[in-house]
């Protein structure tokens, strides 16, 4: 089992920044690819950005390119999402998720590929 706890969500004005954090406990953190997903009201949960087990590979959706940055610290069992230039359309509940490393160089993006999930942290971008 891997337990994930997100933090850092808040209300922020458009153009502002937030840093989300996810603290992991349980099994060996470095055995997992990590990702952030988000779910806006009335919409499906979507992959935002992911990072492989050693932090050398990152994958993201086009809408956050140049604005969001994922990072991980395997010594501290944490993963972060730095979000800059936030837009109202970034408003969502943000989830941290962990997928067992399969040895593939491709970071998974589908919900079913992730075995463990946090409870989510709310990000609201509004004037």
ABEGO torsion letter per residue (X at the ends): XBBBBBBGBBBBBBGBBBBBBBBBBEBBAAABBBBBBBBBBGBBBBBABBBBAAGABBBBBAAABGABBBBBBAAAGBBBBBBBGBBAAABBBBBBBBBBBAGBABBBABAAABABBBAEBBBBBBX
